[in-house]
Amino acid sequence: MVPGTDKGDTTLSAAVFDKQDEFKDSAQAFEAGSAKLVSVSQSGDLNAIKAQFGEVAKSCKSCHDMFRTK
Ligand code: HEC
């Protein structure tokens, strides 16, 4: 993260700078979830895809709750 990028027209929370480790963990959980979604999609099993999509959406929300200001 670049210092100062929490100023101006952004909804990026300053918490990203205070809690960089949590932010990285959150990003990694999201990456892992997305990678899994890709492999589950290839199975063509709609219920499994829906379930995994829900997991990825949860990681969107948990990161936004912590690190987005609006
Ligand atoms: C690792 C943390 C993280 C994850 C995971 C994440 N986001 Fe975000 N997202 C952010 C942050 C931080 C911002 C604010 C960035 C800014 O304004 O500079 C943001 C902004 C956004 C915005 C712009 C909205 C606004 O208020 O300006 C959208 C749309 C969005 N995210 C969608 C998603 C979706 C959909 C997912 C999951 C598929 C996702 N994000 C996953 C951290 C994350």
Backbone and ligand atoms as CSV (ligand in chain L), in Angstrom:
chain,resi,resn,atom,element,x,y,z
A,1,MET,N,N,0.834,-1.200,0.000
A,1,MET,CA,C,0.000,0.000,0.000
A,1,MET,C,C,0.866,1.245,0.000
A,2,VAL,N,N,0.457,2.234,-0.751
A,2,VAL,CA,C,1.221,3.462,-0.860
A,2,VAL,C,C,0.681,4.485,0.142
A,3,PRO,N,N,1.518,4.991,1.053
A,3,PRO,CA,C,1.038,5.989,2.025
A,3,PRO,C,C,0.407,7.178,1.311
A,4,GLY,N,N,-0.719,7.651,1.862
A,4,GLY,CA,C,-1.362,8.804,1.253
A,4,GLY,C,C,-2.498,8.412,0.318
A,5,THR,N,N,-2.546,7.124,-0.103
A,5,THR,CA,C,-3.594,6.722,-1.033
A,5,THR,C,C,-4.934,6.532,-0.328
A,6,ASP,N,N,-4.952,6.713,1.012
A,6,ASP,CA,C,-6.238,6.678,1.711
A,6,ASP,C,C,-6.898,8.054,1.710
A,7,LYS,N,N,-6.235,9.050,1.123
A,7,LYS,CA,C,-6.797,10.390,1.057
A,7,LYS,C,C,-7.420,10.618,-0.318
A,8,GLY,N,N,-8.317,11.597,-0.379
A,8,GLY,CA,C,-8.910,11.927,-1.660
A,8,GLY,C,C,-10.108,11.051,-1.980
A,9,ASP,N,N,-10.390,10.876,-3.238
A,9,ASP,CA,C,-11.607,10.204,-3.665
A,9,ASP,C,C,-11.439,8.690,-3.652
A,10,THR,N,N,-11.556,8.132,-2.470
A,10,THR,CA,C,-11.413,6.696,-2.338
A,10,THR,C,C,-12.257,6.208,-1.177
A,11,THR,N,N,-12.676,4.966,-1.236
A,11,THR,CA,C,-13.384,4.382,-0.097
A,11,THR,C,C,-12.464,3.411,0.623
A,12,LEU,N,N,-11.182,3.424,0.264
A,12,LEU,CA,C,-10.221,2.565,0.925
A,12,LEU,C,C,-10.030,3.035,2.369
A,13,SER,N,N,-10.229,2.116,3.301
A,13,SER,CA,C,-10.121,2.490,4.709
A,13,SER,C,C,-8.672,2.604,5.145
A,14,ALA,N,N,-8.402,3.526,6.051
A,14,ALA,CA,C,-7.054,3.665,6.604
A,14,ALA,C,C,-6.649,2.410,7.355
A,15,ALA,N,N,-7.640,1.565,7.712
A,15,ALA,CA,C,-7.338,0.314,8.405
A,15,ALA,C,C,-6.390,-0.566,7.597
A,16,VAL,N,N,-6.416,-0.414,6.273
A,16,VAL,CA,C,-5.517,-1.208,5.426
A,16,VAL,C,C,-4.063,-0.951,5.831
A,17,PHE,N,N,-3.779,0.293,6.216
A,17,PHE,CA,C,-2.398,0.629,6.566
A,17,PHE,C,C,-2.058,0.155,7.981
A,18,ASP,N,N,-3.075,0.223,8.865
A,18,ASP,CA,C,-2.861,-0.200,10.254
A,18,ASP,C,C,-2.804,-1.712,10.392
A,19,LYS,N,N,-3.533,-2.400,9.532
A,19,LYS,CA,C,-3.669,-3.853,9.684
A,19,LYS,C,C,-3.275,-4.558,8.397
A,20,GLN,N,N,-2.060,-4.313,7.971
A,20,GLN,CA,C,-1.648,-4.874,6.686
A,20,GLN,C,C,-1.669,-6.395,6.672
A,21,ASP,N,N,-1.350,-7.010,7.822
A,21,ASP,CA,C,-1.349,-8.470,7.858
A,21,ASP,C,C,-2.747,-9.030,7.648
A,22,GLU,N,N,-3.729,-8.419,8.346
A,22,GLU,CA,C,-5.109,-8.876,8.176
A,22,GLU,C,C,-5.565,-8.667,6.730
A,23,PHE,N,N,-5.139,-7.551,6.159
A,23,PHE,CA,C,-5.541,-7.259,4.782
A,23,PHE,C,C,-4.981,-8.319,3.838
A,24,LYS,N,N,-3.710,-8.669,4.050
A,24,LYS,CA,C,-3.091,-9.703,3.209
A,24,LYS,C,C,-3.776,-11.047,3.392
A,25,ASP,N,N,-4.094,-11.385,4.660
A,25,ASP,CA,C,-4.793,-12.651,4.918
A,25,ASP,C,C,-6.121,-12.680,4.187
A,26,SER,N,N,-6.812,-11.558,4.263
A,26,SER,CA,C,-8.119,-11.462,3.639
A,26,SER,C,C,-7.992,-11.621,2.118
A,27,ALA,N,N,-6.976,-10.990,1.550
A,27,ALA,CA,C,-6.750,-11.083,0.110
A,27,ALA,C,C,-6.392,-12.512,-0.285
A,28,GLN,N,N,-5.596,-13.164,0.580
A,28,GLN,CA,C,-5.192,-14.535,0.259
A,28,GLN,C,C,-6.370,-15.498,0.347
A,29,ALA,N,N,-7.239,-15.285,1.352
A,29,ALA,CA,C,-8.425,-16.132,1.488
A,29,ALA,C,C,-9.298,-15.976,0.246
A,30,PHE,N,N,-9.361,-14.742,-0.237
A,30,PHE,CA,C,-10.157,-14.459,-1.422
A,30,PHE,C,C,-9.567,-15.161,-2.656
A,31,GLU,N,N,-8.247,-15.081,-2.780
A,31,GLU,CA,C,-7.574,-15.740,-3.910
A,31,GLU,C,C,-7.790,-17.242,-3.889
A,32,ALA,N,N,-7.637,-17.819,-2.690
A,32,ALA,CA,C,-7.798,-19.265,-2.558
A,32,ALA,C,C,-9.233,-19.662,-2.901
A,33,GLY,N,N,-10.193,-18.866,-2.394
A,33,GLY,CA,C,-11.597,-19.153,-2.666
A,33,GLY,C,C,-11.915,-19.057,-4.150
A,34,SER,N,N,-11.329,-18.057,-4.815
A,34,SER,CA,C,-11.579,-17.879,-6.242
A,34,SER,C,C,-10.972,-19.008,-7.050
A,35,ALA,N,N,-9.773,-19.413,-6.655
A,35,ALA,CA,C,-9.109,-20.506,-7.367
A,35,ALA,C,C,-9.954,-21.774,-7.239
A,36,LYS,N,N,-10.518,-21.975,-6.038
A,36,LYS,CA,C,-11.348,-23.151,-5.828
A,36,LYS,C,C,-12.620,-23.054,-6.666
A,37,LEU,N,N,-13.150,-21.830,-6.779
A,37,LEU,CA,C,-14.362,-21.637,-7.576
A,37,LEU,C,C,-14.108,-22.048,-9.028
A,38,VAL,N,N,-12.929,-21.722,-9.533
A,38,VAL,CA,C,-12.592,-22.104,-10.903
A,38,VAL,C,C,-12.622,-23.623,-11.055
A,39,SER,N,N,-11.976,-24.314,-10.118
A,39,SER,CA,C,-11.935,-25.768,-10.282
A,39,SER,C,C,-13.312,-26.394,-10.072
A,40,VAL,N,N,-14.086,-25.832,-9.119
A,40,VAL,CA,C,-15.441,-26.360,-8.914
A,40,VAL,C,C,-16.307,-26.110,-10.158
A,41,SER,N,N,-16.134,-24.939,-10.789
A,41,SER,CA,C,-16.924,-24.634,-11.990
A,41,SER,C,C,-16.691,-25.652,-13.081
A,42,GLN,N,N,-15.432,-26.100,-13.169
A,42,GLN,CA,C,-15.087,-27.050,-14.224
A,42,GLN,C,C,-15.764,-28.395,-14.011
A,43,SER,N,N,-16.194,-28.660,-12.760
A,43,SER,CA,C,-16.878,-29.919,-12.490
A,43,SER,C,C,-18.294,-29.897,-13.071
A,44,GLY,N,N,-18.847,-28.672,-13.289
A,44,GLY,CA,C,-20.190,-28.571,-13.830
A,44,GLY,C,C,-21.282,-28.906,-12.818
A,45,ASP,N,N,-20.913,-29.095,-11.543
A,45,ASP,CA,C,-21.878,-29.418,-10.494
A,45,ASP,C,C,-22.473,-28.124,-9.945
A,46,LEU,N,N,-23.689,-27.808,-10.392
A,46,LEU,CA,C,-24.277,-26.508,-10.098
A,46,LEU,C,C,-24.389,-26.217,-8.601
A,47,ASN,N,N,-24.792,-27.205,-7.814
A,47,ASN,CA,C,-24.924,-26.954,-6.375
A,47,ASN,C,C,-23.577,-26.649,-5.729
A,48,ALA,N,N,-22.552,-27.366,-6.153
A,48,ALA,CA,C,-21.215,-27.120,-5.617
A,48,ALA,C,C,-20.729,-25.737,-6.040
A,49,ILE,N,N,-21.055,-25.346,-7.270
A,49,ILE,CA,C,-20.642,-24.028,-7.764
A,49,ILE,C,C,-21.322,-22.928,-6.944
A,50,LYS,N,N,-22.627,-23.092,-6.711
A,50,LYS,CA,C,-23.353,-22.107,-5.912
A,50,LYS,C,C,-22.752,-21.980,-4.506
A,51,ALA,N,N,-22.460,-23.110,-3.900
A,51,ALA,CA,C,-21.918,-23.103,-2.542
A,51,ALA,C,C,-20.579,-22.382,-2.513
A,52,GLN,N,N,-19.715,-22.691,-3.490
A,52,GLN,CA,C,-18.399,-22.078,-3.504
A,52,GLN,C,C,-18.486,-20.599,-3.860
A,53,PHE,N,N,-19.447,-20.253,-4.705
A,53,PHE,CA,C,-19.636,-18.841,-5.022
A,53,PHE,C,C,-19.998,-18.077,-3.747
A,54,GLY,N,N,-20.851,-18.712,-2.915
A,54,GLY,CA,C,-21.223,-18.100,-1.640
A,54,GLY,C,C,-20.017,-17.855,-0.756
A,55,GLU,N,N,-19.077,-18.810,-0.762
A,55,GLU,CA,C,-17.848,-18.655,0.034
A,55,GLU,C,C,-17.048,-17.443,-0.445
A,56,VAL,N,N,-16.921,-17.309,-1.760
A,56,VAL,CA,C,-16.152,-16.187,-2.306
A,56,VAL,C,C,-16.858,-14.875,-1.968
A,57,ALA,N,N,-18.189,-14.850,-2.104
A,57,ALA,CA,C,-18.934,-13.629,-1.797
A,57,ALA,C,C,-18.752,-13.245,-0.326
A,58,LYS,N,N,-18.648,-14.247,0.543
A,58,LYS,CA,C,-18.424,-13.964,1.955
A,58,LYS,C,C,-17.077,-13.270,2.158
A,59,SER,N,N,-16.058,-13.706,1.403
A,59,SER,CA,C,-14.761,-13.060,1.584
A,59,SER,C,C,-14.764,-11.653,1.013
A,60,CYS,N,N,-15.581,-11.381,-0.019
A,60,CYS,CA,C,-15.740,-9.993,-0.476
A,60,CYS,C,C,-16.255,-9.177,0.701
A,61,LYS,N,N,-17.319,-9.677,1.328
A,61,LYS,CA,C,-17.974,-8.900,2.367
A,61,LYS,C,C,-17.076,-8.711,3.592
A,62,SER,N,N,-16.386,-9.772,4.009
A,62,SER,CA,C,-15.607,-9.621,5.234
A,62,SER,C,C,-14.478,-8.627,5.022
A,63,CYS,N,N,-13.897,-8.636,3.818
A,63,CYS,CA,C,-12.833,-7.664,3.565
A,63,CYS,C,C,-13.412,-6.251,3.508
A,64,HIS,N,N,-14.552,-6.091,2.847
A,64,HIS,CA,C,-15.159,-4.758,2.767
A,64,HIS,C,C,-15.548,-4.238,4.148
A,65,ASP,N,N,-16.083,-5.130,4.990
A,65,ASP,CA,C,-16.473,-4.695,6.335
A,65,ASP,C,C,-15.276,-4.121,7.082
A,66,MET,N,N,-14.127,-4.744,6.897
A,66,MET,CA,C,-12.942,-4.296,7.620
A,66,MET,C,C,-12.261,-3.109,6.953
A,67,PHE,N,N,-12.234,-3.094,5.627
A,67,PHE,CA,C,-11.313,-2.187,4.939
A,67,PHE,C,C,-11.931,-1.179,3.994
A,68,ARG,N,N,-13.260,-1.176,3.900
A,68,ARG,CA,C,-13.856,-0.187,3.015
A,68,ARG,C,C,-14.672,0.765,3.871
A,69,THR,N,N,-14.606,2.043,3.575
A,69,THR,CA,C,-15.236,3.018,4.457
A,69,THR,C,C,-16.709,3.234,4.142
A,70,LYS,N,N,-17.190,2.816,2.967
A,70,LYS,CA,C,-18.622,2.974,2.684
A,70,LYS,C,C,-19.072,1.894,1.729
L,1,HEC,C1,C,-8.806,-8.255,0.276
L,1,HEC,C2,C,-9.909,-7.344,0.452
L,1,HEC,C3,C,-11.050,-7.298,-0.543
L,1,HEC,C4,C,-11.688,-8.350,-1.141
L,1,HEC,C5,C,-11.457,-9.845,-0.940
L,1,HEC,C6,C,-12.694,-7.762,-2.036
L,1,HEC,N1,N,-12.657,-6.394,-1.960
L,1,HEC,FE1,FE,-13.854,-5.118,-2.998
L,1,HEC,N2,N,-12.877,-3.529,-2.163
L,1,HEC,C7,C,-11.875,-3.625,-1.201
L,1,HEC,C8,C,-11.464,-2.280,-0.805
L,1,HEC,C9,C,-10.372,-1.963,0.220
L,1,HEC,C10,C,-12.253,-1.383,-1.564
L,1,HEC,C11,C,-12.181,0.146,-1.564
L,1,HEC,C12,C,-11.092,0.540,-2.573
L,1,HEC,C13,C,-10.999,2.012,-2.835
L,1,HEC,O1,O,-11.999,2.743,-2.761
L,1,HEC,O2,O,-9.872,2.457,-3.166
L,1,HEC,C14,C,-13.128,-2.201,-2.405
L,1,HEC,C15,C,-14.047,-1.695,-3.315
L,1,HEC,C16,C,-14.938,-2.458,-4.049
L,1,HEC,C17,C,-15.923,-1.925,-4.961
L,1,HEC,C18,C,-16.119,-0.451,-5.278
L,1,HEC,C19,C,-17.231,0.056,-4.416
L,1,HEC,C20,C,-16.938,1.398,-3.834
L,1,HEC,O3,O,-17.480,1.664,-2.744
L,1,HEC,O4,O,-16.183,2.182,-4.407
L,1,HEC,C21,C,-16.620,-2.968,-5.487
L,1,HEC,C22,C,-17.776,-2.928,-6.491
L,1,HEC,C23,C,-16.062,-4.178,-4.905
L,1,HEC,N3,N,-15.035,-3.830,-4.046
L,1,HEC,C24,C,-16.506,-5.434,-5.196
L,1,HEC,C25,C,-15.936,-6.609,-4.691
L,1,HEC,C26,C,-16.418,-7.946,-4.977
L,1,HEC,C27,C,-17.640,-8.262,-5.839
L,1,HEC,C28,C,-15.587,-8.808,-4.318
L,1,HEC,C29,C,-15.623,-10.353,-4.298
L,1,HEC,C30,C,-15.823,-11.028,-5.561
L,1,HEC,C31,C,-14.585,-7.998,-3.626
L,1,HEC,N4,N,-14.826,-6.673,-3.874
L,1,HEC,C32,C,-13.570,-8.505,-2.827
L,1,HEC,C33,C,-11.333,-4.773,-0.688
L,1,HEC,C34,C,-11.670,-6.067,-1.061
